């Protein structure tokens, strides 16, 4: 994350305060949802699997049974 802060001690104090806020919010989240990280990971894995399945279905729709690309709209 990028932020604009003054240089020097004042900027360092602002960054420390923001870091403390982030850590406090993370601690509250972890207390309320101890399995949050696992659920996020599982959701990402599930999404990846669904995308891979959809991609494979698109590939299969354009291939014939021998693995050759089908040509659409071209007579032989």
C-alpha positions in Angstrom: 0.0 0.0 0.0 1.3 3.4 -0.9 0.6 6.5 1.1 1.8 10.1 1.0 3.1 11.2 4.4 5.4 14.0 5.4 9.1 13.2 5.7 10.8 12.8 9.0 9.5 12.1 12.5 6.0 13.3 11.8 5.6 10.9 8.8 7.1 8.0 10.8 4.5 8.7 13.6 1.7 8.6 11.0 2.9 5.4 9.5 3.3 3.8 13.0 -0.3 4.8 13.9 -1.7 3.4 10.6 0.3 0.2 11.1 -1.2 -0.1 14.7 -4.7 0.4 13.3 -4.2 -2.3 10.7 -2.8 -4.7 13.3 -5.7 -4.0 15.7 -8.3 -4.6 12.9 -6.5 -7.9 12.0 -6.6 -9.0 15.6 -10.3 -8.3 15.8 -11.0 -10.1 12.6 -9.0 -13.1 13.8 -10.8 -13.1 17.1 -14.2 -13.0 15.4 -13.3 -15.4 12.5 -10.4 -17.6 13.6 -10.7 -19.6 10.3 -10.7 -16.6 8.0 -7.4 -17.3 6.3 -8.4 -20.9 5.6 -11.8 -19.9 4.2 -10.2 -17.3 1.9 -7.7 -19.9 0.7 -10.4 -22.5 0.1 -12.5 -20.0 -1.8 -9.5 -19.1 -4.0 -8.8 -22.8 -4.7 -12.5 -23.4 -5.5 -12.6 -20.4 -7.9 -9.4 -21.6 -9.6 -10.9 -25.1 -10.1 -14.2 -23.7 -11.5 -12.2 -21.5 -13.9 -10.0 -24.4 -15.0 -13.2 -26.5 -15.6 -14.8 -23.8 -17.7 -11.6 -23.3 -19.7 -11.4 -27.1 -20.4 -15.1 -27.1 -21.5 -14.4 -24.2 -23.9 -11.4 -26.1 -25.3 -13.4 -29.3 -25.6 -16.2 -27.5 -27.5 -13.7 -26.4 -30.2 -12.0 -29.8 -30.6 -13.2 -32.9 -32.3 -12.7 -36.4 -30.9 -9.2 -36.8 -32.4 -8.0 -33.6 -30.8 -8.1 -31.5 -33.9 -9.5 -28.0 -33.9 -12.9 -27.9 -35.6 -13.3 -25.4 -38.4 -16.6 -23.5 -38.4 -18.2 -22.1 -41.5 -15.7 -23.6 -44.0 -17.0 -26.1 -46.4 -14.8 -29.0 -47.6 
